[in-house]
Amino acid sequence: MYPLLRALLSAWDWRLDISLVLLIFAALYTTGWWRLRQRGRIKLAKRRRLAAYWGGLITLAIALMSPIDPLGGQLFFMHMIQHMITIMVSAPLLWLGEPFPFLLWGLPGAGRKWTGGLFAQGSVVRTALRALTQPALVWLMFVAVYGGWHDPLLYNLALRYSWVHDIQHLTFFATAMLLWWLVIDAAPHLHRPMIWGRIAMV
């Protein structure tokens, strides 16, 4: 193995918690995509959607476990690159993969039926999710989280304590996922179509 390649691979922090989550979602999505392809749903289960979703997972792994992560604790611009990959690359790529139907079909039959029921018309989960994901509210949450973490006190805490840094990443990613869900208009569709609203949110 080339010394440079060995150095790059050894610098990765293969965190079990992150790796397991990414592998589980990769397996569920790919299984669901394959099942829908087998059922003749070629227009839904397009290869470009699979590529987009895997691209989102891979860039997320790069942002969180590659040498970018330790360098982010030393160099401000690397810290910002890490955040930008998570928020502006990984999140939209995952939604461009239209994950909801594929993740649903990746589950066993009973799990698929139960999870699908949570999002059925008139269900408590669907009603609550619709209320909590109003476009203006999502946009405000994203801006508040992103701006709030750059307060000097919180920023320094994230650099000093790894668990605070993890919470920072989780909140960045969660609010980015909510924002891009509405912007890309991926399933499940809880709100009326809003072309101009999506442009305004971006």
Wavefront OBJ file of the C-alpha trace (Angstrom):
o trace
v 0.000 0.000 0.000
v 1.266 3.474 -0.884
v 2.458 5.464 2.174
v 0.102 8.377 1.362
v -2.925 6.083 1.053
v -1.977 4.285 4.285
v -1.618 7.621 6.084
v -4.988 8.834 4.814
v -6.789 5.642 5.851
v -5.145 5.495 9.261
v -6.205 9.094 9.939
v -9.861 8.073 9.717
v -11.749 7.697 12.992
v -13.993 4.708 12.201
v -16.564 5.474 14.912
v -18.801 2.471 15.549
v -21.908 4.541 16.346
v -21.723 6.537 13.093
v -20.671 3.549 10.965
v -23.547 1.390 12.238
v -26.187 4.048 11.588
v -24.873 4.693 8.069
v -24.669 0.957 7.280
v -28.215 0.309 8.569
v -29.685 3.095 6.441
v -27.618 2.014 3.432
v -28.861 -1.578 3.792
v -32.511 -0.556 4.266
v -32.499 1.839 1.329
v -30.710 -0.537 -1.049
v -32.985 -3.448 -0.084
v -36.088 -1.326 -0.638
v -34.745 0.014 -3.943
v -34.030 -3.529 -5.142
v -37.450 -4.815 -4.072
v -39.237 -2.028 -5.938
v -37.093 -2.653 -9.020
v -38.061 -6.330 -8.867
v -41.725 -5.310 -8.732
v -41.319 -3.339 -11.934
v -41.272 0.122 -10.329
v -38.362 1.197 -12.554
v -39.566 4.805 -12.870
v -39.527 5.163 -9.089
v -36.421 3.065 -8.395
v -34.072 4.928 -10.722
v -30.331 4.363 -10.555
v -29.686 8.069 -10.124
v -31.746 8.037 -6.922
v -29.676 5.176 -5.559
v -26.492 7.057 -6.517
v -27.726 10.265 -4.865
v -28.608 8.497 -1.606
v -25.315 6.625 -1.446
v -23.555 9.901 -2.269
v -25.252 11.484 0.736
v -24.149 8.665 3.033
v -20.574 8.670 1.721
v -20.160 12.448 2.042
v -21.611 12.230 5.568
v -19.020 9.578 6.440
v -16.282 11.780 4.965
v -17.445 14.810 6.957
v -17.711 12.958 10.269
v -14.958 10.320 10.211
v -12.260 11.401 7.751
v -9.214 13.578 8.586
v -11.558 16.573 8.093
v -12.950 15.961 11.616
v -9.698 16.274 13.645
v -8.483 19.077 11.380
v -11.743 20.912 12.101
v -10.685 21.161 15.734
v -7.475 22.936 14.701
v -8.353 24.980 11.622
v -11.447 27.194 11.367
v -11.827 26.774 7.599
v -11.754 22.965 7.940
v -14.373 23.220 10.683
v -16.592 25.198 8.289
v -15.932 22.780 5.400
v -17.107 19.943 7.642
v -20.345 21.794 8.404
v -20.915 22.760 4.781
v -20.529 19.157 3.592
v -23.061 17.972 6.160
v -25.592 20.750 5.578
v -25.224 21.640 1.901
v -24.074 18.361 0.306
v -25.104 15.316 2.364
v -28.611 16.436 3.361
v -29.831 17.423 -0.140
v -28.258 14.325 -1.720
v -30.106 12.081 0.740
v -33.432 13.734 -0.125
v -32.721 13.614 -3.859
v -32.630 9.851 -3.360
v -36.356 10.044 -2.414
v -35.670 7.835 0.633
v -39.140 7.396 2.167
v -40.555 4.687 -0.146
v -37.248 2.816 -0.341
v -36.611 2.802 3.409
v -40.215 1.674 3.893
v -39.799 -1.197 1.436
v -36.484 -2.099 3.026
v -38.353 -3.086 6.196
v -39.944 -6.510 6.773
v -43.677 -6.729 5.964
v -44.946 -6.106 9.508
v -42.521 -3.226 10.061
v -43.497 -1.695 6.720
v -47.202 -1.841 7.572
v -46.694 -0.356 11.043
v -44.389 2.456 9.853
v -46.633 3.273 6.894
v -49.571 3.524 9.294
v -47.780 6.236 11.274
v -47.876 8.473 8.188
v -51.432 7.600 7.099
v -53.894 10.431 6.506
v -55.240 11.726 9.834
v -52.717 9.861 12.018
v -51.348 11.562 15.145
v -47.748 11.348 13.872
v -48.628 12.880 10.504
v -50.659 15.683 12.117
v -47.907 16.491 14.636
v -45.173 16.347 11.984
v -47.147 18.640 9.708
v -47.543 21.200 12.517
v -43.843 21.026 13.462
v -42.589 21.328 9.874
v -44.352 24.492 8.767
v -41.934 26.098 6.259
v -41.411 29.345 8.193
v -40.797 27.425 11.430
v -38.305 25.055 9.786
v -36.412 27.962 8.223
v -36.247 29.775 11.585
v -35.049 26.590 13.347
v -32.302 26.094 10.777
v -31.091 29.705 11.013
v -31.302 29.721 14.843
v -29.349 26.458 15.167
v -26.721 27.412 12.604
v -26.262 30.938 13.963
v -26.569 29.904 17.609
v -23.734 27.375 17.460
v -21.406 30.113 16.240
v -21.806 32.057 19.445
v -18.219 32.153 20.847
v -19.173 30.328 24.067
v -20.954 27.447 22.305
v -18.342 27.311 19.560
v -15.513 26.934 22.089
v -17.465 24.326 24.059
v -17.862 22.282 20.872
v -14.110 22.460 20.293
v -13.339 21.482 23.884
v -15.790 18.615 24.454
v -16.424 15.860 21.921
v -19.971 15.170 23.194
v -20.908 18.842 22.655
v -19.393 18.611 19.177
v -21.576 15.554 18.512
v -24.703 17.435 19.632
v -23.677 20.296 17.352
v -23.430 17.928 14.374
v -26.760 16.273 15.211
v -28.632 19.574 15.438
v -27.002 20.906 12.257
v -27.880 17.754 10.371
v -31.423 17.421 11.770
v -32.433 20.983 10.897
v -30.702 20.751 7.494
v -32.666 17.568 6.766
v -35.920 19.322 7.657
v -35.038 22.310 5.459
v -34.011 20.266 2.420
v -37.006 17.950 2.810
v -39.276 20.926 2.155
v -37.039 22.502 -0.501
v -36.686 19.281 -2.526
v -40.329 18.338 -1.831
v -39.556 14.672 -1.170
v -42.042 12.167 0.265
v -43.883 12.031 2.586
v -45.718 15.123 1.306
v -47.306 16.886 4.274
v -47.694 20.379 2.848
v -49.200 21.907 -0.266
v -46.809 22.430 -3.209
v -44.990 25.762 -2.824
v -42.630 26.558 -5.690
v -41.981 30.172 -4.683
v -41.804 29.227 -1.018
v -39.083 26.678 -1.736
v -37.072 29.298 -3.635
v -37.516 31.759 -0.762
v -36.320 29.185 1.798
v -33.089 28.616 -0.143
l 1 2 3 4 5 6 7 8 9 10 11 12 13 14 15 16 17 18 19 20 21 22 23 24 25 26 27 28 29 30 31 32 33 34 35 36 37 38 39 40 41 42 43 44 45 46 47 48 49 50 51 52 53 54 55 56 57 58 59 60 61 62 63 64 65 66 67 68 69 70 71 72 73 74 75 76 77 78 79 80 81 82 83 84 85 86 87 88 89 90 91 92 93 94 95 96 97 98 99 100 101 102 103 104 105 106 107 108 109 110 111 112 113 114 115 116 117 118 119 120 121 122 123 124 125 126 127 128 129 130 131 132 133 134 135 136 137 138 139 140 141 142 143 144 145 146 147 148 149 150 151 152 153 154 155 156 157 158 159 160 161 162 163 164 165 166 167 168 169 170 171 172 173 174 175 176 177 178 179 180 181 182 183 184 185 186 187 188 189 190 191 192 193 194 195 196 197 198 199 200 201 202
